[in-house]
Amino acid sequence: MIRNQDQLHNFSFTVIIALSFSIQSILCAQETFKDEQDQYGRVRQARENCAQQIDSLFKSVNITYPPREIVLVALKDEQLLELWAKQDSLETYTLVKTYKFTASSGTLGPKRKRGDLQIPEGFYHITDFNPVSNFHLSLQINYPNKSDRILGHENNLGGDIFIHGSMVTIGCIPIGDASIEELYIMCVDVKSYNNKNIPVYIFPSYMDSIGMAKLEHIARHDTLLLSFWENIKQGHDIFYLLHEKLNIQIDGRGTYLFLNNTNRYSWLTHYDEKNAIINRIKTPEGYERIPAQVGSFADWLRNLALKPDYPPVYLYTGNRKSYQDGHHAVIDIDIGSKDLQQCADAVIRLYAEYLYSRNEFDNIEFKITSGDIIKFRNWICGHRPSVNNNRITWAQTAPPDSSYSVLREYLDFVFTYAGTYSLSKQLQSVSDYNNMEIGNIFIQGGFPGHAVIILDLAINTQTGEKIFLIGQSYMPAQDIHILKNLYKPNFSPWYRTTLTDTLHTPQWNFTPLEGLIRAF
């Protein structure tokens, strides 16, 4: 109990001192790792050598330094180490720099035992920073991980795998002294900033179609190796598609499980492939779908989900469209709550959604009626436009953000000021409609005009004749739907390319056809 003023004074003084030390300890703890590393001469010298270069590097990719998070990706066959970074408030990573290995050992394939000279393959993170390494500076990874311990030689797995300087290696990843100085300082600063593990993904090579053909040849007599590569390819494809950090678990068999949401249709909470166009709408007898490259706009369009059964077309108001005889099916995509997503807007929406699903943010840009190009990148950076007397001015009024809600805000602005006239000016002409592709657009620009998009293509295996499906929205804003072919009902919903000079659709005739088919 405090009995007098002196005791109260002493108690208050003690509390203040304790609080001061406490706050000081917290502040010191926040900087402990960086401070601890900077006590070493090599680290201080590396920071002095690289500070200006690091600053310029991140400015060149519009990322504030230190970034929120980084990921390292190693590609053994190409002997490359990629540095990817993520800005605050953004979910996707940007490739910042690529380093060359200065040496390599072993062959393509995972490390399974001590002394096999192999650089590991799989999914790891940095566990230790060595500022007095025999190889200048080094970053240790957590080999063996759980998968390695299950699939490797028990009790003889080896260890001490590093990314380091110099030009020699036995199972590690050397990138030279100058490069490791730069990378080491960045890793120290990011670790100090967020105190999170820094992921390191190690692949045998780029695992695209060319890379996998080589790997499949190498593993043609080794089913276990091929199975392992097919497993880690899933992570490779997710990372290079989404540019997101992988959410990984490892099961009891040593298999990597990837839990990232790979839904390519961002507006859907659940995607049912049974309702995809490719599965719901069959080709006529004698026709086969034209192949589409996985991940292409064509592949994305023909896998759009349709609403179950054959529902009516609804307007943005929630009321039924008065004309219900022209559609074969309705695409499972929202309209929005405003009278915006009409014909050209539906085409813009689909293409923008596809690019967004691929994280190709810099390719999302559309011309509006004034002739201005409206770039999604501006929205991501927090800039917003104001329109006054058909002139656009920009101001930064929001924080950087690449979320889906920002895309929809951007599209609402584009829909407001774009139409068939501006879209027709942006698209490239297809000289011969017999060479049409999925994703091409029939468009008659004007006030009003109309646009429909080719959602799928098939070919007659005997004659080579192409047939196509087309989708549209209309005025007022309404469900995007697949059109019936009212002029060839026995062939509906498919349309033939053996047209004369007019494409007859239920609500618009495109004529003359010359110059009316366009492409992004």
Secondary structure, DSSP 8 states (H G I E B T S, - for coil): ---SHHHHHHHHHHHHHHHHHHHHHHHHHHHHHHHHHHTSHHHHHHHHHHHHHHHHHHHHTT--SS-SEEEEEEETTTTEEEEEEE-TT--S-EEEEEEE-S---S-SS---STTS-----EEEEEEEEEEEETTEEEEEE--S-HHHHHHS-TT------EEESSS--SSSEE--HHHHHHHHHHHHHHHHHH----EEEEESS--SHHHHHHHHHHTTT-HHHHHHHHHHHHHHHHHHHH-----EEE-TTS-EEE-----S-TT-S---GGGBHHHHS---TTEEE----TTSHHHHHHT-BB-SS----BBTTSSB-S--SSEEEEBS----SSTT--HHHHHHHHHHHHHHHTT-GGG-EEE-TTS-EEEHHHHHTTEEEEEETTEEEEEE-S-----HHHHHHHHHHHHHH--HHHHHHHSEE-S-GGG--TT-EEEE-STT-EEEEEEEEEEETTT--EEEEEEE--SS-B--EEE--TTSTTTTT-EES---S-EEETTEEE-S-TT-EEE-
